[in-house]
Structures are given as structure tokens and as C-alpha cells.
Amino acid sequence: MVKHAIEVHKLIKKFDSRTVLNNIDFTVESGEFVAIVGPSGCGKSTLLNILGLLENPDSGQIYILDKKLPAINSKEATLWRRNIINYLFQSFALIDNVSVKENLLLSMHFVKKSLSDKEKMISKVLNELEIPYLLNQKVTSLSGGEQQRVALARTILKPGEIILADEPTGALDKSHAQLAFGQIEQLRSKYGKTILMVTHNIEQAQQCDRVFDLKAQ
């Protein structure tokens, strides 16, 4: 049994002479939805980037699913990004000039299933998110809210228990942001994912299982 989904001990990250993260300690349990809050510049996105194997820490120990985090340029890190860690970006990070279906198939490239099975999985998830009509539409034709739901579909379909969400509703208006937050929460409640979410939205943070305030570190 996994002890912790995410475990961070004495994490330090500096940029030039400025210490952005100073002796950070925290844990996230499997299946938890944890919000990270704090003022701009306190290192919230940097913390996610380190956990997501986009940046190396200067020092400290990090474990994900009880395994030590590999160096970002290692072969093992590539496998982790492919199979363990999912990133949900504020900008959605979709490929604009191709269809929703092509975007989702690309995210499933390393899933060992037939094309027919993958198409069935995509259809099921799009129906659950109430956007089956978007299947063959190009991303450039979608609204912000529709792109958000496609990004959620990709997160559901792509392998990986850990979801790192960086201001995932920050580009949406209040009503669409709350709707999207509910759908993100379903990634935990319905699909069993563990979610660590950076947010400036205190109302959303208070709906999470726990709030980790970087300002207090």
C-alpha cells in the first residue's frame, strides 16, 4: 500500500540569489484534493514544476507514490511524465489546428489498446463531460469553457494517478470557473485521481480537502 501520494521534505529552490522555496515540507495522501495558495511570486508554480519534473530542486527529498523523484533529464523522468504525472494547465495546452479527437488520441499514444478501444474510451468520457458534439471540431473553434472540458477529458484518458493543476480555472469567468472546478473535483471523486491545485481562488480552495499556504512557510 502506498504510504503517501506526494511527500516533500526540506525542499529548497533558488533563482540566482533569491530563495523561492525554503525548506518546504508537506504530504498529500492518495485520493486527496489539496489546494496550494499564497501571494504571487511565493513559488506556487515553481513547486508544481518541480513535482511535474519540469525543474530540478536545489536540495530536498521528494517522493511520489513512495518512489524518489528522478532528475528531470533522466529516462525514468520521461516514463514518469508519461505514466504517473498529469499536468492540467491554465492555458489548456491543446493543439489548436487539429480536432478534439486527434488531441485526445495523441494523449493516449502510449496506452496499450487498439484504436477502436481508444475511440470508445474517448466517446465515453466526452459523453460524461457532456461534450460529445465536440469530437471532430478543431480546437480553434472552441470556447474557453469547451477547451477546459477537453483538457479535463485528456487528463482522464491519459495514464497517471497524480494531477498537478496550475490555476486551471484562472482563464474562465466566475460561473464557468465554478463549473470547471466541479468537473476537476470529479477527477478525484469519480476517477480516483490525486490532485494538487495551485489557485488564487479562495472560495475554490476552501472546497478542497486541505489548503497548503506557501505564504506561511
N, C-alpha and C positions, 0 to 999 in steps of 0.2 A: 504494500500500500504506500502511495506517495505521501511523504511527510508534509511537504508544502508545495504549492504550485510555483510560487516565487519566493525566494529567500535572499535578502540583501544584507550584507554585513560590512560596516565601515567603508562604504563606497565614497571615493573621492574623485572628482573630476575638475581639472583646471584648464582655463584657456589663457595662455600667456601667464600673467601674474595673478589673474583673478580666479579665485576658487568658487566654482558654481555649485558643486555638490560637496558638502563637507561632512564626512563620517555619517552617511545616511544608513539607517538600519530600519528594515521593515519586512514583513512577510505577508503573503497573500495565500489564502487557503484554496484548495481545489474547489471550483464552482462558485467562488466569491465574485462579487461585483464591487470593486473598490475605486473610488474617485481620488484623483490627485489634484489638489488645489494649491493656490499660492499666487503671489503677485507676479506680473510679467518679469522675466529675467531671473527668476529664482531657480531655474533648472528643470522645470517640469518636462519639457520636450526633450531635453538632453537625457534625462533619466530614461524616458521611453526609448530613445535612440540607442542607449547602451543596452537595455534589455532586449531590444529588437535586433541587436547585432549590426547596427549601423555605425556605432562609435565604440572605441575601446575606453574603459575606465583607466584612470591613472593608478588607482590601487583599490583594494577591497575584494570581497568574495561575493559571487553571485551564483545562485543555484536555481535552475528551472526544472521542475519535476524531479527534484533531488539530484540533478546532474549539473556539474560545474559548467558555467557558461564558457564556450570556446572563444578563441580570438577571432575577430571579425573576418580576417583574411584566410582562415583555415577551411579545408574541405568540409570539416564537421559543421562549421557555421552555415555553409550552403545547405546542408541537409536539414539543419535546424530551421532555417528560414522556409524551407520547402515543406516540412512535415510537422513542426511544433508551434511556430510563432506566426500569428496573423496580424497584419497591421491594418487598421482602419483609419484612413487619412481624412482630414477635413476637406481636402481637395478632391477626394474620391479616388484619384489615381487610375481612372479608366482610360482606355484607348479610344480617343474621340472619333476617329474616322472608320471604325468598324462597328458591327452590330453588337447588341447586348449578348446574344448567343455566342458570338466569337470571343467576346471578353470573358464570358464565364467558362467556355471550353478551354481557353488559354490558362485560366487559374487552376484547371483540373488536369493540366498536362501530365503530371506525374501520378495521377490517380489510376491505379491498375484496373480499369474497367473498360468495356467495349464502348465505342462511340454511341451505340444505341442506348446503353445503360446510362451513360453520362447525360444524354439528351433527356431521358426520363427523369433523372435527378434534377436537372435544370428546370424542367417543366413543373415538377412537384414544388420546388422551392419558390418559383415565380408565382405559382398559384397561392401558396401560403402567404406570400407578401402582397398578394392582390395586384400583381402587375404582369399577368401572362401575356397581355397585349403588347408588351414592350420587346418581346423575344427577338424580333427581326428588325427592330428600329436601330438606327445609328445613334450612338451616344450623343452626338452633336445636336440631335433633335429633342433631347430630353430636358425637362425642367430640373432644377436643383433637387427638389424632393424625389423625383424619379431616379436621378443619378444616385442619391443617397440609398434608395432601396436596392438598386442594382449592386452597389458596393456591399450592402448587407448580404445580398444573395451570394456574392462572391466569397464573403467571409464564412458563410455557412457551408458552401461547397468545397472550399479549399481545405485540405487537411490542416490540423493544428488545434490544440486544445486551448492555447493561450492567445487572447486577443488584446492587443495594445491599441487603444483608441486615442488619437490626438485631436482634441476639440472636434469630435465627429459631427456635432450639430452646429458648430460655430458659424457656418455659412447660411443657415436657414433662419426664417422668421420664427417668431415665438411659437405659433401653432404647429408649424411643420417640425420645429425642433423638438417639441414635446412628443409628437407622433413618432419621430425617428428614435427618440430616446426609448420609448416603449418597445420599439422593434429591436433596438440594441439589447434591451433587458431580456428579450425573448431568446437571444443567443445563449444566455445563461440558463433561463428557466426551462426552455424547450429543448435546447441542443446541448446543454451541459458544459458550455464553454466557461473558462475563467477570464474575467475582464478587468483590465486596469485602464482607467479612462482619465485623461487629462481634461479638465474643464474649468472655465471661469463661471459657469452657471451654477450658482449655489443651490438653487432650487432642485436641479437635477442631482447634484452631489448628495443632497440630503436624502434622496430616494435610493441611494446605493447602500450596500451592506455596511460599508465603513468609508470614512473620509481620512485621507492622509494629507496633512497640511505641511507642505515643504517650508513654508514661512517659519514654522515652529521648530525647524531643525537647526 
